[in-house]
Amino acid sequence: MMGSCNSRIINAVDLHLMQHHDVMNYIFLSKHERETIEWGKKLARFLKPGDVIGLFGDLGSGKTRTIQGICQGLDCKDIVTSPTFTLINEYRGTIPIFHFDLYRIGSEQELFDLGYEEYFYDDGVCMIEWAERIQSLLPPEHLEIHLRSFFEMGKDDLREIDLHIIGPRLQARNWQLIQEP
């Protein structure tokens, strides 16, 4: 169900709110990739057409799992995988979804050649894995999700999810509700 989040996630969340300059951020801890997907579903409730989300993190940090959750939260019925060799996947949900994977991109010029502006400034939600490769091209108002994994043998699959909300239009949304189940 799109609007719900299992109580285990809420208990696993370590939440902080810091606001400085034009950035507001929330930090969550996820103990399992299922929780990362559930967090993405929860985030989807706050997204609107035209939102751009940059995902930052090492290989295996949870970028694709987060996007799978966002897509589920936007009622996308497609199988969501990283578009590593095609660079962009398009999905249909309650609003259009554009999923970029820039792992193999060689330069910002390749993104220009793809016509990225048509996606970034469209009426869908645009999600970019490996956004650090094109950070200067992100619009002035966007979301950033910074993921870090803490994998240890025999321990939980712990991830830190750091959501940055950049710009007054995005910050005007009722983000404190992301803390609620």
C-alpha positions as CSV (number, residue, x, y, z in Angstrom):
1,M,0.0,0.0,0.0
2,M,1.5,3.3,-1.1
3,G,0.8,5.3,2.1
4,S,2.0,2.8,4.6
5,C,5.3,1.9,6.0
6,N,5.8,-1.1,8.2
7,S,6.5,-0.2,11.9
8,R,9.8,-2.1,11.8
9,I,11.2,0.7,9.6
10,I,10.0,3.4,11.8
11,N,11.7,1.7,14.8
12,A,14.9,1.3,12.8
13,V,15.0,5.0,11.8
14,D,17.5,7.3,13.4
15,L,16.3,10.7,12.3
16,H,17.9,14.0,12.5
17,L,16.8,17.3,11.0
18,M,19.3,20.0,10.2
19,Q,18.6,23.1,8.3
20,H,21.3,25.4,7.0
21,H,21.4,27.8,4.1
22,D,19.3,26.3,1.3
23,V,19.6,22.7,2.3
24,M,17.4,20.7,4.7
25,N,18.3,17.2,5.4
26,Y,17.0,14.0,7.2
27,I,19.1,11.0,8.0
28,F,17.6,7.5,8.2
29,L,19.1,4.1,9.0
30,S,17.9,1.0,7.2
31,K,18.8,-2.5,8.5
32,H,17.8,-4.4,5.3
33,E,17.3,-3.8,1.6
34,R,13.6,-4.3,2.2
35,E,13.6,-1.3,4.5
36,T,15.5,0.7,1.9
37,I,12.7,-0.2,-0.6
38,E,10.0,0.7,1.9
39,W,11.7,4.1,2.6
40,G,11.7,4.8,-1.1
41,K,7.9,4.0,-1.2
42,K,7.4,6.4,1.6
43,L,9.4,9.1,-0.1
44,A,7.3,8.7,-3.2
45,R,4.3,10.2,-1.3
46,F,6.1,13.6,-1.3
47,L,7.1,13.7,-4.9
48,K,5.5,15.8,-7.6
49,P,5.9,16.2,-11.4
50,G,9.1,18.0,-12.2
51,D,11.1,16.7,-9.2
52,V,14.7,15.7,-9.9
53,I,16.4,13.3,-7.5
54,G,20.1,12.7,-7.6
55,L,21.3,9.5,-5.9
56,F,24.9,9.4,-4.6
57,G,26.8,6.4,-3.2
58,D,29.2,3.6,-3.9
59,L,28.3,0.4,-5.8
60,G,25.9,-1.6,-3.7
61,S,24.9,1.2,-1.4
62,G,21.2,1.0,-2.2
63,K,20.6,3.4,-5.0
64,T,18.6,1.0,-7.2
65,R,16.7,-0.4,-4.2
66,T,15.7,3.2,-3.3
67,I,14.5,3.8,-6.8
68,Q,12.6,0.5,-6.9
69,G,10.8,1.7,-3.7
70,I,10.0,5.1,-5.2
71,C,8.6,3.4,-8.4
72,Q,6.4,1.1,-6.3
73,G,5.2,4.1,-4.3
74,L,4.3,5.8,-7.6
75,D,2.3,2.7,-8.6
76,C,4.7,1.6,-11.3
77,K,4.0,-2.0,-12.3
78,D,7.2,-2.4,-14.4
79,I,10.2,-4.3,-13.2
80,V,12.8,-1.7,-12.2
81,T,16.4,-2.4,-12.9
82,S,19.4,-0.1,-13.4
83,P,19.6,1.0,-17.1
84,T,23.4,0.7,-17.0
85,F,23.8,0.0,-20.8
86,T,20.9,2.1,-22.0
87,L,21.5,5.0,-19.6
88,I,17.7,5.9,-19.3
89,N,14.7,3.8,-18.5
90,E,11.2,5.2,-18.6
91,Y,8.4,3.9,-16.4
92,R,4.7,4.7,-16.1
93,G,3.2,5.2,-12.7
94,T,0.8,7.8,-11.3
95,I,3.3,10.2,-13.0
96,P,6.0,9.5,-15.6
97,I,9.3,8.2,-14.1
98,F,12.7,8.7,-15.8
99,H,15.5,6.6,-14.4
100,F,19.1,7.5,-15.4
101,D,22.1,5.3,-14.5
102,L,25.3,7.3,-15.2
103,Y,27.8,4.7,-14.0
104,R,29.2,4.3,-17.6
105,I,28.9,7.9,-18.7
106,G,32.2,9.4,-19.8
107,S,31.4,13.1,-19.7
108,E,28.7,15.6,-19.2
109,Q,28.6,16.0,-23.0
110,E,27.1,12.5,-23.3
111,L,24.2,13.7,-21.1
112,F,23.7,16.8,-23.4
113,D,23.7,14.4,-26.4
114,L,20.9,12.4,-24.7
115,G,18.8,15.6,-24.4
116,Y,18.8,15.4,-20.6
117,E,17.0,18.8,-20.3
118,E,13.8,17.2,-21.8
119,Y,13.7,14.8,-18.9
120,F,14.9,17.1,-16.1
121,Y,12.4,19.7,-16.9
122,D,9.5,17.4,-17.9
123,D,6.3,16.6,-16.0
124,G,7.7,13.4,-14.5
125,V,10.0,12.4,-11.7
126,C,13.6,12.1,-12.8
127,M,16.0,9.9,-10.7
128,I,19.7,9.9,-11.4
129,E,22.0,7.1,-10.1
130,W,25.6,8.2,-9.9
131,A,24.5,11.9,-9.9
132,E,28.0,13.0,-8.6
133,R,29.1,12.6,-12.2
134,I,26.9,15.5,-13.4
135,Q,26.2,17.4,-10.2
136,S,26.8,20.8,-11.9
137,L,23.9,20.0,-14.3
138,L,21.3,19.3,-11.5
139,P,18.6,22.0,-11.4
140,P,18.9,24.6,-8.6
141,E,16.0,22.9,-6.8
142,H,16.4,19.2,-6.4
143,L,16.6,16.3,-4.0
144,E,19.8,14.4,-3.2
145,I,19.9,11.0,-1.6
146,H,23.3,10.1,-0.3
147,L,23.6,6.4,0.6
148,R,26.4,4.7,2.6
149,S,26.5,1.0,3.4
150,F,28.0,-0.6,6.5
151,F,28.4,-4.3,5.6
152,E,29.9,-6.6,8.1
153,M,29.8,-10.4,8.0
154,G,27.1,-11.8,10.3
155,K,25.6,-8.3,11.0
156,D,22.5,-6.6,9.6
157,D,22.7,-5.0,6.2
158,L,23.0,-1.4,7.6
159,R,22.6,1.6,5.3
160,E,22.6,5.3,6.0
161,I,20.2,7.3,3.8
162,D,20.8,11.0,3.9
163,L,18.1,13.0,2.2
164,H,19.0,16.6,1.1
165,I,16.2,18.9,0.2
166,I,17.6,21.8,-1.8
167,G,15.6,24.9,-2.6
168,P,12.7,26.8,-1.1
169,R,10.0,25.3,-3.4
170,L,10.9,21.7,-2.3
171,Q,11.4,22.7,1.3
172,A,7.9,24.2,1.5
173,R,6.5,20.7,1.4
174,N,5.5,19.1,4.7
175,W,8.7,16.9,5.0
176,Q,8.4,16.3,8.7
177,L,5.6,13.9,7.8
178,I,8.3,11.6,6.4
179,Q,8.9,10.6,10.0
180,E,5.4,9.2,10.4
181,P,4.5,5.6,9.6
